[in-house]
């Protein structure tokens, strides 16, 4: 990078920790590596001995050229320029060139966060008539009552069987959500009577299955329990 910066004739790079010469470029008559290592070390000694505080750079003139030494990222950089160059201004230009590529790389590798997903569209309110809602509630209460004692999933399967056999006309409108039969959309008003009849047939299907599995007496008790719950709503 240094050899691409206009105005730099030659340069040397020295490790600030141990004074090792890392790089020397150009064909200067002066030993740039040794000069950079020596005067950077001498500047540190003078600074510490005289408590001068921070030394920003060292500038040496010889012949038609000038050697400017400054610290950058743990390395002393010695650059040979024309004698007339202003050291402070030239260092500022060099540091700008040295820093800019690093910042561009950081921007390129910086993780680009995808924009947040758009919010879901508002859920349409589902409106059920009193008759449909009553039958739907009765179906869910029957499944809950018949499935008590750890058999809920078994009765959800039976409900799904009944839907596939009896309720094919309303299957696009209904589904099992959180172990309950629910309408996913508002049923057409003109189909209300047909839907109520389908739900009534589905109730009969569930009761018959309960009689088959647990006997008429126990099934009757559970149906009566559902009726009592319906009265309380």
C-alpha positions, 0 to 999 in steps of 0.5 A, spaced: 500 500 500 505 504 501 508 504 494 502 506 491 501 512 495 504 519 491 510 522 494 513 516 497 520 515 494 522 509 499 520 507 505 521 502 511 517 498 516 519 496 523 516 492 529 515 497 535 516 491 540 522 489 538 525 493 533 526 488 527 526 491 520 519 488 517 520 491 510 524 496 506 522 498 499 526 503 494 533 504 492 535 510 497 542 511 499 540 512 506 539 505 510 532 507 511 531 500 515 536 502 520 535 509 521 527 508 522 529 503 527 534 507 531 530 514 531 524 510 533 527 507 539 531 514 540 525 518 540 521 513 545 527 513 550 527 521 550 520 521 551 520 517 557 526 520 560 524 527 559 517 526 560 515 529 553 508 525 553 506 523 546 511 524 540 507 524 534 513 523 529 520 524 528 523 528 522 530 528 519 532 532 513 538 529 509 540 532 502 534 533 498 530 528 502 526 528 508 525 521 513 518 522 516 517 516 522 511 515 525 507 509 529 501 506 526 498 499 528 504 497 532 509 498 527 514 504 526 513 507 518 519 511 516 517 514 509 522 518 505 519 524 501 522 530 498 525 535 503 519 540 502 513 536 504 510 538 510 511 532 515 504 533 519 500 533 513 503 528 509 502 523 515 495 525 515 494 523 508 498 516 509 494 514 515 488 516 511 490 511 505 492 506 510 486 506 514 481 507 508 482 500 505 481 496 512 474 500 513 472 498 506 473 491 508 470 491 515 464 494 511 464 488 506 464 483 511 459 486 516 453 482 517 447 484 513 441 483 517 435 482 513 429 486 514 424 484 518 418 480 515 412 483 514 407 483 519 402 477 518 395 480 515 390 481 520 386 475 522 379 475 519 374 474 524 370 468 524 362 469 525 358 463 527 350 462 527 348 460 534 345 454 531 352 452 528 356 454 534 352 450 539 353 444 535 360 445 534 361 446 542 357 440 543 362 436 539 368 439 542 365 437 549 363 430 547 370 429 545 373 432 551 368 427 555 369 421 552 377 422 551 378 423 559 383 419 562 388 420 557 384 418 551 384 425 548 388 423 542 384 417 541 378 421 540 381 426 536 382 421 531 375 418 531 373 425 530 377 426 524 374 419 521 367 422 522 369 428 519 372 424 513 366 420 512 360 425 514 363 432 513 366 432 506 362 438 504 365 442 510 372 440 510 375 446 507 372 450 512 374 446 518 380 443 522 382 440 528 386 446 532 389 445 539 385 439 540 378 442 538 374 442 532 374 449 529 371 453 523 377 456 519 372 461 515 365 464 516 360 459 513 356 461 508 349 463 511 345 460 505 348 453 507 347 454 515 341 448 515 346 443 511 352 445 516 347 444 522 345 437 519 352 435 518 354 437 525 348 433 528 350 427 524 357 428 526 354 428 534 351 422 533 357 418 530 361 420 536 355 417 541 355 411 537 362 410 537 362 411 545 357 406 546 361 401 542 367 402 546 365 403 553 358 401 553 351 404 553 351 406 560 357 409 561 356 413 554 349 415 557 353 418 563 358 422 559 353 425 554 348 427 560 355 430 563 355 434 556 348 436 556 349 439 563 355 443 561 351 446 555 346 448 560 351 452 563 354 456 557 
